[in-house]
């Protein structure tokens, strides 16, 4: 049951990603084309793709140098790695034709936006880690501790337990 709910969530997200978003992008491009003309719309798509790829490459190489500096200095490059990941995502959005993806891509290239996102992602990861830790140790921290957990479990009847002892035979013995 849990697996099927997870699978449906994944399918819904993939449906949104590959169907609804491209349709919305197409609608926005057609709307923009009706306001201007098809040449301007096509030019916008090409220019934002080229400009976005250039900016993402420039900022990506800066992030790569910062990651290397952190590694040489013995510091964990966590914040810089998140910057690099967001710049990579920005580049993918900017190369993809569309108005919404271009806006998201250019927003991800703004360092202040990335800092806000890093804070939010960091808080989200902390919450996830806290929930995981609490769910795994919840029976240890109850009033009775681990003993209370053991008492609530059903015990196995003695006749169902088989005590086995293994003895290794020497290779010189033959069967």
SULWO-V787454 format. One record per helix or strand of 2 or more residues. SS is the DSSP state (a for helix, b for strand). FROM is the first residue (numbers start at 1). TO is the last residue. If there is no record, write none. Layout:
BEGIN
<<SS:FROM:TO> <SS:FROM:TO>>
END
This chain:
BEGIN
<<a:2:35> <a:38:72> <a:78:95> <a:99:108> <a:111:137> <a:145:152> <a:158:160>>
END
